[in-house]
Amino acid sequence: MTQETSSTHALLPLLARIADALDRLAPPPPAPLDLSAADAFVWHTDPDRLDPVPSVNRVDLSLLQGVERQRDTLLDNTRHFARGLPANNALLWGSRGMGKSSLVKSIHAAVAAEVPATLVLVEIHREDIPSLPRLLNRLRGESRRFILFCDDLSFDGDDVHYKSLKAVLDGGIEGRPDNVIFYATSNRRHLMPRDMIENERSTAINPAEAVEEKVSLSDRFGLWLGFHNCDQDTYFAMIRGYAAHFGLTITDDQLKAEAVEWQVTRGSRSGRVAWQFIQDLAGRLGQPLA
């Protein structure tokens, strides 16, 4: 046996130990994706995975007051999509606390009940928008249909994640999968603050083109559904609807007086303020919100 051969044999145990150590350090292979495990999932990265959500935090669709037009439009769009018909991506924009995200979750539940085992809600966080192409690759070709949902979507400063979203909404060279649609909520109609758009205008070689690129992101959504501050009558309708649904034992006059006091202390009226009042009232009455 030559000296070179002897040295090689001596190294083999060391190389084997190094290979074993590297195997232990390597991340485990992803678990098989079981999209029948739930009707809702949350997308996480590092590592990429879809975690099932056994019970979604939502309210009954009938309890959402003051958004009837938006409800009917989004409900029709979602029904079309669930049945394999053409449908649009949707941007729900406007005032805080007026039920944008609640509407998405409630409509998913209503349509999923109409077409069982078909429609899936997948929540993706704003910071994970760049991973959208990887998520689409996982969902492409699946038999179920998916609403990708991003709550409170907006972009600030030098954030370029919006370019990833534009590519997904446009479909890119592969095209957006037929079994995927994108719903987003935002306080901004154009998803970017005015000063960011104006800064692009002032610093760009061609200001009009730079601003057009920013604003055109919203144009990728076929549906724009606006949500606006509610008036006093709508606020009371929300309160009464919740009180009746949960069987809260209180007279209408007392309910109205306490709802007004709660509204004044909060300095605003919205669906969120109404729900917070109902939680406080139920707690004081000793009644669960079942």
C-alpha positions in Angstrom: 0.0 0.0 0.0 1.4 3.4 -1.0 1.8 6.2 1.5 -0.8 8.2 -0.4 -3.3 5.4 -0.2 -2.6 4.9 3.5 -3.2 8.6 4.1 -6.5 8.5 2.2 -7.8 5.6 4.3 -6.8 7.4 7.5 -8.9 10.4 6.5 -12.0 8.4 5.7 -13.3 8.2 9.4 -12.7 11.9 9.8 -14.6 12.7 6.6 -17.4 10.4 7.7 -17.7 12.3 11.1 -17.7 15.6 9.3 -20.5 14.4 6.9 -22.6 13.2 9.9 -22.1 16.5 11.7 -23.3 18.4 8.6 -26.3 16.2 8.3 -27.2 17.0 11.9 -26.8 20.8 11.2 -28.9 20.7 8.1 -32.6 21.8 8.5 -35.0 18.9 8.4 -36.9 18.4 5.2 -40.3 20.2 5.1 -43.2 18.2 6.2 -45.6 17.0 3.5 -48.2 19.7 2.7 -51.7 18.6 3.7 -54.0 21.2 2.4 -57.0 19.2 3.6 -56.0 19.8 7.2 -57.9 23.0 7.5 -59.8 25.7 5.6 -57.4 28.4 6.7 -53.6 28.6 7.0 -50.9 31.2 7.9 -47.8 31.4 5.6 -44.5 31.6 7.5 -41.0 31.9 6.2 -37.6 30.7 7.6 -38.4 28.0 6.9 -41.3 28.2 4.4 -44.4 26.5 5.8 -48.1 26.7 5.9 -49.5 26.4 9.4 -53.2 25.3 9.7 -55.6 27.5 11.7 -58.2 25.3 13.3 -60.4 28.2 14.4 -60.4 31.5 12.6 -61.0 34.7 14.6 -64.1 36.1 12.9 -67.7 37.2 13.3 -70.9 36.2 11.6 -71.3 38.0 8.2 -74.8 39.1 9.3 -73.3 41.2 12.2 -71.3 43.5 9.9 -73.4 46.6 9.5 -72.9 49.7 7.3 -70.9 47.8 4.7 -73.7 46.2 2.7 -72.5 47.4 -0.7 -68.9 46.3 -0.1 -70.2 43.0 1.4 -72.4 42.1 -1.6 -69.6 43.0 -4.1 -66.9 41.0 -2.4 -69.3 38.1 -1.7 -70.2 37.8 -5.4 -66.6 38.0 -6.4 -65.6 35.3 -3.9 -68.5 33.0 -5.0 -67.4 33.3 -8.6 -63.8 32.4 -7.7 -64.9 29.4 -5.6 -66.9 28.0 -8.5 -64.0 28.3 -10.9 -65.3 31.4 -12.7 -63.4 34.6 -13.5 -62.8 36.9 -10.5 -60.8 39.9 -9.5 -58.1 40.6 -6.9 -59.6 43.0 -4.3 -58.3 45.9 -2.3 -60.3 46.9 0.7 -59.2 50.4 1.7 -60.3 53.2 4.0 -61.0 54.1 7.6 -59.6 52.1 10.5 -61.9 49.7 12.4 -64.6 49.6 9.8 -64.5 45.9 9.2 -62.2 45.4 6.2 -60.4 42.4 7.5 -63.5 41.1 9.3 -65.4 41.2 6.0 -62.7 39.1 4.2 -62.7 36.4 7.0 -66.5 36.3 7.3 -67.0 36.1 3.5 -64.5 33.2 3.3 -66.5 31.4 6.0 -69.8 32.0 4.3 -68.6 30.8 0.8 -66.6 27.9 2.2 -69.8 26.7 3.8 -71.6 26.9 0.4 -68.8 24.9 -1.4 -67.3 22.6 1.2 -63.7 21.5 1.0 -63.0 23.9 -1.9 -62.0 27.4 -0.6 -59.0 28.1 1.6 -57.9 31.3 3.2 -54.1 31.8 3.4 -52.9 34.8 5.4 -49.5 36.3 4.5 -47.8 39.0 6.5 -46.7 42.2 4.8 -43.0 41.6 5.5 -43.3 38.3 3.7 -44.5 39.7 0.4 -41.2 38.9 -1.3 -41.8 35.2 -0.6 -45.1 35.3 -2.6 -43.6 33.5 -5.7 -42.5 30.6 -3.5 -45.9 30.4 -2.0 -47.5 30.4 -5.4 -45.3 27.6 -6.5 -46.6 25.5 -3.6 -50.2 26.2 -4.4 -50.0 25.9 -8.2 -51.7 22.8 -9.4 -53.6 22.1 -6.1 -57.2 21.1 -6.4 -58.5 23.5 -3.8 -58.8 27.3 -4.4 -56.9 29.9 -2.4 -57.6 33.4 -1.2 -54.2 35.0 -0.3 -55.0 37.6 2.3 -52.7 40.4 3.5 -54.0 42.6 6.2 -52.9 46.2 6.6 -50.9 46.3 3.5 -48.8 49.5 2.8 -45.3 50.5 1.8 -43.1 53.3 3.2 -39.8 55.0 2.5 -37.4 53.0 0.2 -39.4 49.8 0.6 -39.3 48.0 -2.7 -41.4 45.0 -1.7 -44.2 46.5 -3.8 -42.4 45.4 -6.9 -42.7 41.7 -5.8 -46.5 42.3 -5.3 -46.9 43.9 -8.7 -45.2 41.0 -10.4 -47.5 38.5 -8.6 -50.7 40.5 -9.4 -49.6 40.8 -13.0 -48.8 37.1 -13.1 -45.3 37.3 -14.5 -44.2 35.0 -17.3 -45.9 32.0 -15.7 -49.1 33.8 -14.9 -50.9 33.8 -11.6 -52.3 30.4 -10.9 -56.0 30.0 -11.7 -56.6 28.7 -8.3 -55.2 31.7 -6.4 -56.7 35.2 -5.8 -55.3 38.1 -3.7 -57.3 40.1 -1.2 -55.6 43.0 0.8 -56.7 45.6 3.3 -55.1 49.0 3.7 -55.8 52.4 5.2 -54.4 53.9 2.0 -56.1 53.8 -1.4 -52.8 53.8 -3.3 -50.9 51.8 -0.6 -48.1 54.4 -0.3 -48.0 57.7 1.5 -48.4 61.0 -0.4 -44.9 62.2 0.6 -43.3 59.0 -0.7 -45.0 59.6 -4.1 -44.1 63.3 -4.1 -40.4 62.4 -3.3 -40.4 60.1 -6.3 -41.7 62.9 -8.4 -39.0 65.4 -7.2 -36.0 63.1 -7.5 -36.7 61.0 -10.6 -35.2 61.6 -14.0 -38.7 61.2 -15.4 -41.1 62.2 -12.5 -44.3 61.2 -14.2 -43.1 57.7 -14.9 -41.8 57.2 -11.3 -45.1 58.3 -9.8 -47.0 56.1 -12.3 -45.0 53.1 -11.2 -45.9 53.7 -7.5 -49.6 54.5 -8.1 -50.2 51.7 -10.6 -49.8 49.1 -7.9 -53.4 49.7 -6.8 -54.5 49.4 -10.4 -53.6 45.7 -10.3 -56.6 45.2 -8.1 -59.7 44.8 -10.1 -61.9 45.6 -7.2 -61.5 48.7 -5.0 -63.9 48.7 -2.1 -63.9 51.9 0.1 -64.7 51.9 3.8 -65.6 55.2 5.4 -66.3 56.5 8.9 -69.8 55.5 10.1 -72.5 57.8 11.2 -74.3 57.6 14.5 -77.2 55.5 13.2 -74.8 52.9 11.7 -72.9 52.8 15.0 -76.1 52.1 16.9 -77.1 49.5 14.4 -73.8 47.7 15.0 -74.3 47.9 18.8 -77.9 46.6 18.7 -77.0 43.8 16.3 -74.3 42.5 18.6 -76.5 42.9 21.7 -79.3 41.0 20.0 -77.0 38.3 18.6 -75.4 37.5 22.0 -78.7 38.0 24.0 -77.3 40.7 26.3 -79.9 41.6 28.9 -80.2 45.4 28.7 -82.9 47.9 27.7 -82.5 49.7 24.4 -82.4 53.1 26.1 -79.7 52.0 28.5 -77.8 50.4 25.7 -77.9 53.5 23.6 -76.9 55.8 26.5 -73.9 53.6 27.4 -72.9 53.3 23.7 -72.8 57.1 23.4 -70.7 57.4 26.5 -68.3 54.8 25.2 -68.0 56.5 21.9 -67.3 59.9 23.5 -64.5 58.4 25.7 -62.9 56.8 22.6 -63.4 59.9 20.4 -64.5 57.9 17.4 -67.2 55.7 15.9 -66.4 52.5 14.1 -67.1 48.8 14.0 -64.1 48.1 16.1 -65.2 50.7 18.8 -68.7 49.0 18.7 -67.2 45.6 19.3 -65.0 46.8 22.1 -68.0 48.3 23.8 -69.9 45.1 23.5 -67.0 43.2 25.1 -66.9 45.6 28.0 -70.7 45.5 28.4 -70.9 41.7 28.3 -68.1 41.6 31.0 -70.0 44.0 33.3 -73.3 42.0 32.7 -71.5 38.7 33.5 -72.6 37.2 30.2 -70.2 35.3 27.9 -70.0 36.1 24.2 -70.5 32.6 22.9 
